[in-house]
Amino acid sequence: MNNADYLMSSLDEYFEILDRENQKRSQIIAKSLVKYLQKSKETNKFEALQMAK
């Protein structure tokens, strides 16, 4: 019985760690996506200004 309890707690800890890792990755991806979109927006403004000339 003790082995089963230990196994369950370590599995729970494992999945908690996985969840935390996934959250970190999601935040990093979201931040880089925001930066990319902002840069592409700026480029489009720049291109629009060039075309207007």
Summary of the structure (lengths in Angstrom):
residues: 53
radius of gyration: 22.9
end to end distance: 78.3
largest distance: 78.3
contacts: 99
relative contact order: 0.07
helix: 96%
strand: 0%
